[in-house]
Amino acid sequence: MRALGVAGTPDDPWASARSTAFPLPPFPLSFSDGFFAGACRTLGIALHHVPQARNSVAYGGRSPCHACGTCHVCPIGAKASTDLTHIPQAVATGHADVVTDATVLRLEADGSSQVRSVVYAGADRRERRLSARIFVVAAGGVETARLLLLSASPVFPRGLANRSGLVGRYFTSHPMIDVTGRVAERVYPYRIGFSTAMSSQFTAPRDRGRRGAFLLEFQNSAGPLPGEIAPVSGTWGKALGPRVREAFGRTLGIRIYAEQLPDAANTVTLNRGVTDYFGNPVPHIAYGIGPYERAALKEAEEVAAKILATLGAEDIRSSPLGYASHQLGTHRMGGDPASSVVNANLRAHDVPNLYLVGGGTFVTVSSSPPTLTIAALAIRTADHIADVYRGHQTTRPAHRPGAPARLAT
């Protein structure tokens, strides 16, 4: 939380117990959250703040959020991203160099199953090599798996670190549906580029064996924008402005994130028929969901529609099934090299000097977004690597209540 600067408050009754407070105060609930809060109270559904890895107040030398509404590109640096937080800190130590405009093509291992060099190229396609004692791959669940498969060699004919055959398998995400409805009142959407309220009441259901968990996120950006309303309005000239003003800003939306079971049939492999700029096969993704996930989505749609109906919404509808950009499960963590790719410190079972960091290490997923868990695992791995590099003992005593968490090997 402190490393990213997370704004929040412990008002989620279903959240795990916290050992420390959020470092930043929460963002206030939005205007449209007020509509949802009233309906949720009527229905007995808890509504609480969404923790945000963005500055509600100045933090880490970065500005507080100004609600620009363009969070995909934060113009003032309030949103925590590694180019503004950890990378500058690393470069400032004098012990880190950042190579930009480069693509890693493969990792090269020797006969002792150690990685000895990384091969990369820039726009000129000329291959270059770097050698190191330790290598970390943190390219997301899709590209990490792809890089390992591209790094096949006589020692690893099925791909680097893939003696288990599990690299690229169990690709998982979060099935996602938006439920929207139109209300008579203005709800003033798109003034904030992120959601400020959610409900995790359904993230730990008692009948988890029958259907998956789901999370409700109350959106601050729902419904068509003026530029989308105008072309289909059938109105021109002076009449267009009033028509757009009347139609805009009366849609409320609830986003559903559902749990997904790991499935070995969901895979990331290499498409030998399509190559990238460097002549390497692109990733081929095989992915789908089953009855378990569809049952959760169906129940979630019913809950979301009931909330909107309580608000008097009309034209309640669900979007087509989509998937969150959460790349999980392709290099799973575990203690048995036969059923996993990395150990608890994210070190590859087959390659002692290779670490695979990111959501691909997840064995299962809840309905919650994975970012903070990914960050926590990355910090733990960094601590472990630092100990190994310095030659320190890597087994630590049991964690003391109230002490900073440093997990053992």
N, C-alpha and C positions, 0 to 999 in steps of 0.2 A: 504494500500500500504506500509506504513512504517512498519507495524507489520510483514509483510512477506519479505520485501525488493524486490520490484518489479522494474525491469528494463524496461524502455520504453520511448517513446516520443509521444507527442500529434499530430501525423501526420495522424490520422484516421479522415477523414472529416465527417463520419457518427457517430462518438462516441458522447456520452453525454458530456456536458460541464464539465470541471474539476475545482475543487476549489483549488487544490494544484498540484504542479509538481510531476512527478514520482520521487521517492527517488534515483533511480539509472539510469545512462545513458543507452540507448538502446544497444542491441547487434548489431553489424554491419550486414548488409544483406550479405547473403552467396554468393558464386560464382554462384550457380545455380539460385539464386534469380535474378541475372543480366539478365538471359535469359527471365525469366517471366516478369521482369519489362519492357523490350523492347516490348514484345508481348502485354502486357496490355496497354501500351501507344498507340500502333497502334489501339487497339480495343476500347479505351476510358474507360478502366477499371482501377480503382484506386488500387494501391498496397501500402501497408504500413507495418510498423513493428508490430510484435507480442509482446505484453507485456509478460514478463517472470518473474515468481517468483523464480529467481535464480540470483546469483551475477555476474553482469558484471564487478564490481570492488569489492574489499574487503568491507564487510559490516557485522555488527553484530558479529564481531569476527570470521567470516568465510571467507574462501579463495574465490577469484574470480574464475569463471569457466575457466577450462583449456581445454575445448572442448575434453574431453575424449571419447565422443560418446557413453557412457554407462549410460544414464540418468535414466534408471530404477533402477540403483544402482550407485549413485554418490559417487565416491571413495574419494573425497576431501571435501565434505560438502558444496559445492557451491549452491546446489539446496535446496530451502527452504522446510523443512519438520519438522513436530512438534517435532520429536525426537531430532532435532538439535536446534530448536528455542524455542518454548513455554514450552515444558516439562522440559528442564533443568532450565529455568527461574522459573517455578513453584516450582520445588524441592528446588531450592536455597533459596526460601523464608522461608523454614522450615515448611510450612503449607500444603505441599502436599506429599503424599506417592504414589508411582507407584507400582501396583501389576501386575507382568508379568506372562506369562504362565498360565493364568486363563481364564475361559470362564464363562460369566454370563448366568445363567440358567433361572432365572425369577426374577421379582420384586414382592414383597408381599405388598398388600394394606390392610388397615383396614376398619372397617365399616364406617368411616368418609371420605372415598375416598382419603385418604392420603397414599402415599407409606411409609412404615416403615422400610423395609430392602431389600437388594439385596442379592440373593443367587447365589453363584458362586462355581466353582470347578476347580481343577487342574488336572494333569494327573492321580492322584490317584482316581479321581471321588468322593472324599469325599466332601460333601456339607458344605460350610461355609457361614456365614451371616455377613453383615455389615449394621449398622443402620446410618441414617443421617437425617438432617432436610430437605435437598434439594437433589434431584436426577436429573442428566442430562444424557440422552441417546444420543449418537452421533455415531451410528454404521453404518451409511449409510442407504439409502432408503430401502434396502432389509432386512438387519439384524435388524434394528430398528423395522420395522413392525413385523418381525418374533418374536422378544422378547416380544413385546406387546401382540401378540396373544398367546404366550406361557404363559403369565402371567394372564390368565383368572382365575377368582375366583367367588364366589357367588355374590360379589358386582359388578363384571365386567364379566358376563358370556360369552360375545363375545370377550373378550380380554381387557387388561388394556387400559383405556382412549379411549374406542371404543363404547361409547353409540351411537355415530352417525352412526356406521357401516362403517366408511370410512377408518379405518386403513387398509393399504395394497391396497387400491383402487387408481385408477388414476396413476398407475406406468408409468413413462415417462422417455424417454432417448433422444438421438439424432440419428436418422437414418443416416447412414454414408456410403459413397461410395468413392473409390479411382479411379481416371481416370489417366492412364499412357500412355506414348508414347515414342518411341525410336527415338533419334536424332543422327546425324552423329558426332557431337562434344562430347568430354568428359565433363561430368558435375560434376565429383568428388563428388559422394554421400557418405554418412555415415561418413563424417569427423566431423559432428556436430550431436549430438543426439536429436536435437529438431528443430522445424521450426522457421524461423526468419522473414517470410513475410506472409501476408494474405490479403484478400480483404473482407471488410464488406459492400461493395456496394449494395449487394442484401439482406441485413439483415432487411431492412424496406421497402419492395416493396409497391407500391401504391395499388396493387390489392391483398392485404393480405387476403381479404375475399374469394378469389378464390384458392389461393395456398400459401403454407408456405414460410417463409424466408429461406435463406441458406447462409452459410459462406464458403469461399474458403480459404484453407490453402495450401500454396506452400511448398511441402515437400523437405527436404534435404536428405532424406533416401528413395529411391525408386528403384525398380528393384531388380533382383536376386543378391545375394552375391556370391563371388567366390566358396564357398563351395556348393552352390546350382547349379551353372553353370557346375562345373566339372562332376558330376555324370550323367548328361543328355547330355553331349557334344559329346559322342561317340568317344572321343579322349583319347589316352593314351601316357605315356612316355614323350619324349622331346617335342612332339607337343602339349601337354596339356597346358603348360604355356602360349604360344602365343595365343592359342584359348581362354583361360579364360581372358587374358588381353584385347583381342579384344572385347569380349562380355560384359565385366564388365564396369559399369560407364557411360552408354549412355542412361539411362532411366530417364525421368522427370515425376513427379507425382503431382497431385493436389487432396487433400482430401476435400470432401464435408461433411459439417455438416448441416442437415436440421432441421427445426422447427417441433415439433410434437404437435398436439392438445391433451389435456387431454381426456382420454377415460376410463369410469368406468369399461369397460370390461378388461382392462389391470390391472392385480392384482398380489399381493404377498399374498399367503395363505400358510397353513401348509399341507405338504404331509404326511398324517398319515401312508402311506405304506413304507416310507423310514425314517430311524432314523440316527442320528449322533452318535459320540463316547459316548455321555452321554445319549443316549436313547431318545432324543427329536426329533420330526418331523423336517425334513429339509424344507427349503422354496420351494414352488412350484410357478413358475412364468408363468403367462399367458400373452402373449404380442404380439402385432401386430400393423401394421400401415394401414392407409386407403388412399382413393383417394387424399385427401388434401396433405398428405406428399409425395405421389408418383408423384404428379404433380410438386412439388418443386424439387424433385430429378431428374426428367426428364429434367426440364429446366436447372438445375445446371450442369448435364452431358453435355448438349449441349454447355453451356458456357465454361466449362473446355476443352471440345474437340476442340472448336474453338480457344482457347488460344494455345493449343498444335499444332494444324494444322498451325497456324500462325508462329510457330517456325519450321515448316517443319517436324514435327514428323510423323513417320510412326507407323503402328501397334498400333493405338490408341484403347484402350480397357478399359472397366469398370470392377471393381471387383464385386463380389456378394455383395448384401446388407448386411451391418453389423450394429452394434450398438455401440456407444461410451460407455465407462464405467462410465456413468453419471447416478446415481440412484436418480431419482427425483419423487416427487409427492405422496408418500405413507402416509404421515401424514400432510396434507395440512393446510396452514395458513388461518385464516379468523376471522371475528368478530362474526359470528353466529355459536354456537356450533352444530347446526343441519346440517351444511354444511361444517364444517371444524373440525380439530382435535386440533390445537394449535392457540393461539392468536398472536398478533403482536410481542410479546416478546418471542414467541415460548414456552409459558407455556401451558400445556395441559388443555383444557377447563374442563375436568372431574376430573382432579387430580391436586389440587392447588400447590403441591410441586414437580411436575415433569415437566421437560423441555426436549423437543425433538429438537435437533439441527442437521442441515444438509440439504441436497438437497431435502429430503422428504417433507419439508415445502413448496416447490414451488407449486403454483397453476397452472401456465402456464410456458412454457419455450420458449425463443427465440432460435435462431440458435447458440448463443454464448456459449462457455464453462462456467460452473456455478461456478467455484472455488472461484473467488474473491467475488461473491455475497454471497456464503456460508460463507466465512470468515468474511465478513462485518456483516452478521446476527449473527454469533457466538459472535463477539465482542460486538454487541449491547445487546445480551442476557446476556453476562458476566457482562456488566455494570449494567443491570437491577438486576441480582441476587445479585451483590455486594451491591446495594442500599437496597434491601429487607433484606439481611443478617445483614446489619448495622442498619436497622431500619430507614433509611432515607425516606423522601418523594419521591415517585417514579414518580410523574408528574412534568415534567420540562417545563420551559418557551419555547416559540418558538425559533427555531434556528436563531442565528444572522449571517448574511453574514460574512464570514471570520473566524468564530469561529469554534472550533472542533465540529463535528456533534455528538450529544448525543440525541437520539430519545426518545420521551416520551412514557409512558405506554399506 
